[in-house]
């Protein structure tokens, strides 16, 4: 395993001084280290990975330096357009180093949403005409790989990818985690929301711990999962899935979203505001952090999401931050003219023993289809 400080120092020696991207669990130590040690002007956590490619391009245009963009391999989908139409040799030929966490690596047990992406990651890079190397777990070999990569980046003026497998970096904890002093947890908020939804409602939950907490709540109460669609992948798209469902059903549709997920594809709120009906309830649970991949901050507490919802055309919008406020709001939510927007501010706590769904995504889909149709 590699000490992340040693890895960082190799980058600095190669004049890599600007970092941006979306945190990843396999890169948790690396992301935590640069969050702790880099000036905010030289490290920006972007809304999505495509934004990071564009941001890095702008940095290069004005400085001539080589920027570094980090991401999980699932984020490659968000980068395809700017990698093809902005940074490629045939267009602007912009150099940058990509650090990519390899979730779903073949023959390594992982979650279902990562299996396909993991199997095609290297082929996708080949298709994008991006050279890559798989990072060694020995610092001497890793340094050689990085040095060669940066020489090639400079020579060919094009992106180059460093692929990071599981357990390459030694553990390193982020010490600048946000402590917002709020008492309400995401899990408790989800329990209250689920308990308030009657037989005429369905829940579409975002990827990550939100869907896992909803699943465990149903299992603990021995309730059916048939009215829940657990979005185990597709970060940032749960609200659009919910919109597609809501415009073709009379049931109340509750979208349980996260701040990082919602910000990733914030433009979806414009479609919701202009097309969703009175049955649409968009609930963003905001902890101001990418909590499941290390606790790196989002801008969730720095932007006024309710005002954004209002500007997009939501008919009702509000913010709560305590259990009593949430309980009282849920009592009236179905009587409000929709689309309804609710921001629930919570702390960053979650259980270490949180489980995962025991049903497959296909089983969840089929059970949900039987219920909704």
N, C-alpha and C positions, 0 to 999 in steps of 0.2 A: 504493500500500500504506500501511497505518496502523501507526505505532509503537504497540506494545501499552501502553507507559507513558502515551501520550496518551489512549488509549481508557480505560484504568483511571482516569485523572485526571478524565475526564468523569463517570464513574460516581460517584467520590468527591464531586465537586461537587454531584451530585444526591442525596447522602446514601445511596448504596448502599454499605453497610459489611459485609454478610454474604453469603458465597459458599458454595455447595455443589453437588455433582453428580458426574458421571462424566467423566473426561478423554476428549478426542477429538483425533484427529490434526489436524483443521482448526483446532482451538482450542488447539493445543499451546503456542503462544507465550503466549496469554492464561492458560492453566492454569499454565504455568511461572512467569509473572510473579506471579500471586496466591499461588502456593505459596511463592515467595521472599520476598514482601513483606507477607503477611497473617498475623496471629497465628492459631495453630491453633484458638483458640476462635471465630474468625470465619471460618474456612475448613475445611469438613469434606468429605472425599472419601467419599461414601456407598457402600453396598453396591450399590445400583442406583438408577436414575433416579426410580422411584416413591418410594423412601425419601427422595430429595432433595426432592421436592414436599412430602411430609409434614413433613420437618424444617424446611423453609422456612416452612411454615404455622405451626408451633409458634413459630418465631422471631417471626413477625409478631404472633401473638396476645399475646405478652408485651411486645413492644417498640413495636408499631405501625409499625415500619420496613418498608421494601420490600426483601425479600431477592432475591438473584440465583441462579438455578439454571442450570448449564451442562450440556450433553449433546451427543452426536451424534444426528442425526435417527433413527437406528435405535433409540435409547432412548425415542423417543416412545411406543412400544408399552407400555413399562413404566410410563408416566405416565398412560395413558388413564383408569384407574380413579380415582386421586386427583384428576386434573384435572376429571373429571365429577362425582364424588360427594363431593368435599371443597372444592375451590377455586372451583367455578363459582358464578355469580350466584344460581342456584336453590337452592344449599345454604348454604355459609358465606361465599361472596363474598370470597375472600382474594386480595389483590394480590401479584404478584411479577413479576419480569422473567426471561424465559427466553432464554438464549443458546444457539442451536442450530446446530451444524455441518451443512452441507448436503452430505453424501456422496451420490453418485449423481445429482447435478444433471443434468437433461436436457441432452443434447448435449455432456456432458463425460465423457471416458473414465474409467471407474471399475471396481472389482471387481464380480463378478456379484451378490454378496449385497447390494450397495447400489443396484442399478439400480431395482428395484421401489419400495423405500423412497424413493429420490430423486424418482421420478416422482409419488408421491402425497403428499409432505410438505406442500405448500401446501394441497392439498385436505383433508388430514387436519386441519390447523389450522382450516380453514374449518368442517369438520364439528364440531370441538370448540368452535366459537364463540370462537376465540382470535384476536384481531387480531395482525397481524405486519407487519414491514417487513424488506426485504432490505438489509443493511448496505452502505453505499457504501464504496468504497476511498479516498475523499477525506475527511480528518479533519473538515473544515468541515461537509460534508454529513452525516457520521456523527454529529457532535455535535448537529446539528439533529434528526436522526432519534431519537436517544436522549432528548433533552429532550422531544420531543413524546410519545414512548412513555411516559415516566415521568409526564407530566401526565395522560395517558389512564388509566394504571394507578391513579393516585391518585383520579381523578374517578370511575371506574367500579368501583374495588375488585375487580379481576379480573386474571388473568395476561395478559401481552403478550409476544410472541416477537420476538426479533431474529435473523434468519437470516443466517448467515455462510457465504459461498461460499469456494471454494478460493483460496488466496494473497491473502487480504484483509490479514492481519497480517504485518508484517515478522518475520524470524526472531528468536527470543529463546530462549536456552537455560536450562533449569532448572539451578541450581547447587547445589540441595539434594538431588541424587540419592543414593539409598542405595548405599553401598559396603560390602558385607557380607563382603568378603575371602575368600569361598568360591572354590575353584578349579574346581569342576564347573560346566559350562555346560548350559543347557537342551538345546541341540542335541546335545551328547555324551550326555546322559541319554536322549534320545529314540532315538539310535542304538543304545545298549545295550539299551533296552527292545525295540525293533523286532527286533534280532538274537536276542533270547531267545524270541520268540514263534514257535512251530512251526506246522505246517500245520493244527493243530487250534485255532488261535486267530485272533481278529480284533481290530483296533484301531479305536476310535472316538476321534478326536483333536479337541480343542477349537479354536475359531476363532482366527485370528491366526497368529503366527509358528510356533506348535507344529505346525499342520497343514502349513505351508509347509516346515518343516524335515523333517518325516516324508516328505513327497513328494520332496524333493530327495535324501534318504537312499536311498529306493527307486530313484530314477532313476540315482544315482551307482553303485549296485551292480547296475543293470540288472535289478532285481527287479520283479515285477508289483505293481500297486497294488490288485489285486482284493480283498485282505483288509483294506483300510483304508477307513473312512468318514471323509472329511475334512469336518468341520463348519465350513464357511466363514463362516457367520453364526450367529444364535441364541446369542449369548454367554450362558454360564451353563447351557445346556441339553444339552450333550454327555453328561453323566452320566445324564440321564433317557432320552436316545436309547439309550444303552448298556444301561440297565436294561430298556427295552422289547425290545431284541434278546436280552438274556441269558436272560430268562424263557421264551423260545421256541426256544432252540437249546442243543445239548449242547456247542458249541464254547466254549472259554475266551474271555471278552470282557474286553479291556483298555481302560479309558477313560483316555486321557491328557488330564488336565485342567490348568488353570492356577489360581493362587491368586485372581486377580481374578475369573475366570469362576466358580469354585466359590463364592466369597463372594457374588457377585451373586445367586445363587439357592440359598443354603445349605440351605434347607428340603428340597431334593431328596435330601439325605443321609438324611433320616428315612425317605423312601420306599425308598431303596436298602437301608438297614439292616434294614428290616422285610420286604422282599420279594425282594431279590436272593438268588441261590443260591450254591453253592460255586464256580461258574464265573466270578463277577464279581470283577474286579481294578480297583480305583479308584486311579489314580496321579495325585496332584496335584504338579505341578512348581512349586515355590514360590520365586519370586525377590523377593517382597515389593514388587513394583512393577507398575504399568500400563506395562510397558516399551515396547510397540509404539506408544504414543501420546504418548511424551515422558518416561517414567520417573517419573511421579508415584507416590507410595507407596500401597500397599495396607496393610491391617492383617495381612497374611499372617504376618509374623514376630512380631506382638504377641499373636496368639491361638493357643491350643493346639489345632490342627486334629485331632491324633490323639485327644485326649480327647473332642472333639466326635464323631468317628467312633465311638468306643467307646460314648458315650452314645446314639448313634442306632441301635446294634445290630450294627455291623460285628463280625465274629467275630475278625478278626486286624487289627492296626494297628501301624505302625512308622514311624520317621523315619530317613532316611539323608542324608548331606551330602557324601560323598566317592565317587569312582569305585569304589574297592574295596568300600565298603559296599554300593553299588548292585548291583555284579556279584554279590556273595555273596548278597544278598537275592533277586535274580532267579533264582538257582539253585534256590531252595526255594519260590518263590511259588506254583507249581502244586500243591504238596503241602500248602499251608495251607488250613484250612477257611475258606470264603468266606461272605459277601462280605469281601474283603481290602481294606484301605486302606493305601496307602503314600504318605508325604510325602517328596518329594525336594527338598531345599534346594539352590538353585543361585545363581550370580551373575546379574547383569543384562546380561551381554554377549550380543551377537548380531552376525552378519555383516552388513556394509553391502550386500554383493552377493547377499543372500538372494533367490532367485527366487520365482516363484509357480506354482501348478499350471498345466500346459498343457492339461489336460482340463477340460471344463465340469463343473459340479456334477451335471448330469443324466447325463453319461457316467460319472462316478465312482459315482453311485447305481446305475446299471444294471449296471455291472461288479461292484459289491459284492453286489447282489441275486443275480446269477448264481452267485456264490461261496457266499453264506450259505445259499441255498435248496437 
